[in-house]
Amino acid sequence: MITRRCFCSSAPRPWLFVGLGNPGDKYKGTRHNVGFEMIDAFAKAQGIEMNTLNCKAIFGQGFVGDAPLLLAKPQTYMNLSGESTGALAAYYKLPLNRVIVFHDDMDLPCGVLRLQDKGGHGSHNGLKSVIYHFRGNREFARLRIGIGKPPGQMDPKAFLLQKFNASARERIDTALQEGVEGLKLLLLKGLTESARRFNTEQKYKHIRLQTMPT
């Protein structure tokens, strides 16, 4: 849990967790906003208040154990997420290996997570913006949150802005709690070891869920 300490030069370099989504009640609970939901779940679990604005993001900071942590939900709308993310990383002088972006992913079954140390944007507009504002650098970690593919011929944009049905909502709620535990492990053990453990667990979940409808 958080203890009250200062972010000073002698402390370890902080991690920046950024959840992607769209601001406002209109988008709350939609598939495209699971990055926001992961930030909220982690903040609640660790007692971190998201109660300030910083670099166009709803922002919170604290410690988990000895690890200093910054949490952000950019309020720029999804397609401009990099404006906030890039500014935060620059303001706190963070190398990209201390940044993790949480985002929805249609290439994973609903409720399956993946923790990766780098990657492309996969046509995700929020990630495109983040990469652009990192000057094309893709060497930052991502927590991919599976939301499944659109059914039939449904427009992907409409699918992203749709709320989850009951069964999908249950899967996402479970995934959020798994994500919280995975992120706590990351802060304790580092990215490489935590990703190996976490992704092995999620691989079996992937196999189990990929043929089940949502």
N, C-alpha and C positions, 0 to 999 in steps of 0.2 A: 504494500500500500504506500501511498504518498507520505513522505515526511517533508517538513518545511526546511528547505535549504535554498541556497542562492545559486543561480547560474553564473559561475565565476570562471576565471581563466584556468584555475587549477582543477576544476571538475572535468570528468570525461566529456567528450564532445557529444552533444545531444543527438537523439534520433528525431527525425521529422516524419510523422505519419500524416498523410494527406488522403482524405476520402473525397472521391469525385461524385458530383450530383448536381441537381438544379435546385435553387432556393425557392421557398414559397410553399404554401399549403397545397397548391395545385399539383405539385409533383411528389408530395410526401407519400411514401409507401409504394412508389412505382419501381419497376425493375431497374431503371437507369439510376436510381438513388441508393442502391445497396452500399455504395462506398460511404455515403453519409451515415447510413445505419451502422456500419462497422465501427466508424469513429465513435458514434454515440454509445454503442454497446461497450466498447473498450473504456471510454471515459467514465461511464457509469460504474463499470466493474472495479475501476481503480480509484474512484472518488475524485476524478479530475473535473473541475468545472470548466465548461465551454462558455465563457461569459464575457469575452472581449472580442474586439475586432482588430485585426492586424493584417496588413497587406491584402485587403479585400477578402478576408476569410474570417469566419467565426473560429475563435482560437482559444486554446487552453494549454497550460503547461504545468509540469510537475515532475515528480520522480517516481519510478517504480523500482524498488530496491535502491541500488546505487546509480541507476541509469536515468539521466535527465531526458525528458521527453517533451516534444512539442506536437500538438494535435491541431489539425486545421481542416475546415470545410469551406473551400472557396465559394464565394457568393457571386461569381462572375457569370454564371450559367456554364453548363458543361463545356461548350465549344471554346471557351476562353479560360479554361481552368489553369493553363500555364502562366497566365498573367500573375496570379496569386502564388502559385507554387514556386515559380522561378524567383519571384521577389522575396519570398520567405527564405529560400535556400541561400540567396545572396545576402540578405540582411543578417542571418545568423552565421554566415561564412561556412556553410556546410558542404563538404564534398558529397557527390551524388551517392556514394556508398553508405551514406547515413540517411537517405531519403527512401521511404516506402510509400507507394501510391496504391490505394485500394480502389478497385473498379469492378463493374459488372462485366461479365464475359458470356457471350452467347455460344461459344465453342465448348463450354463445359456444361454438363447436366445441372439442372437446378439443385442448388445446395452443396455442390462440390467445390472445393477450394484448391488453389495452387499458390505456392510461395516461390517466386523466382527472383534471381539476382539481377536480371536484365531482360531485354527483349524488344520487339518492335511495338507498333501500335495496333496491329490487327484490325485496322479500319475504325478504331474507337476514337471518336473526335476529341474526347477529353485527353486521351493519351497523346494524340497528335499535337495538341496545343502544349502539353507539358514538354514533350520532346523539342518542339520548336523553341520554347523559352529556355530550354537547357542547351540551346545552340546546336541542336541536332544530336546531342549526346544521349544515348539510350542506356547508359550504365547505371541505372537506378532500379531498385527492387520494386516488385509489384505483388500485391495480394489479389489474385484473380478470384472473383466470386461468381460461380456459375449461376446463370439464370435460365439456361436452356434455349432452344431455338424456337422461332415463331412457328405456330402450327400451320400446316397447309401452305397456302399462298399469301398468308398475312404479311403486310408491309412491316419490315423490321422496325421502322421508326415508330409505328403505332404500337407494336409489341413492347418496345422499350418504355413507352410512356403509359403503359397499362399497369394497373395494380395486380398483385398476386392473387390467385384464387386460394381457397382455404388450404389445400394440400401443399401447394407451392410455398405458401406463407409459413407453414409448419416446418418445411425443409429449410427455408432461409433462416428462421429463428434458431434452429438447431445449428446451422452453419455459423451464425454469428457468434454463438457461444464457443464453438470449436475454434473459430478465428481468434477470439480473445485469448484462449489458452495457448494457441500457437504463437501469438505475438508476445505473450509473457515469457514463453520459452526463448524466443528470439532475443529479448532483452537480457535474459540470463545467460544464454549459451552462444549467442551470435547467430548470424544469418545462415552460414553454411550448415552447421550441425542441426539447427532447428528446422531448416527447410528439408533436410534429408529425412528426419523423423516425421515431420508433419506431412510431407508429400507421400510418404509410404502409407500412412494411415488413410489419406484421402484417395489414394489409388484404389484401395479395396472398396471404398465407398463409391467411387466412380463406376467400378465394375457392377456393383449391386444396383445402382440407380439409373444407369444409362438406358436401360430398356423399360423403365417404369414411366408411365404417363404422369404429367403434372396437371 
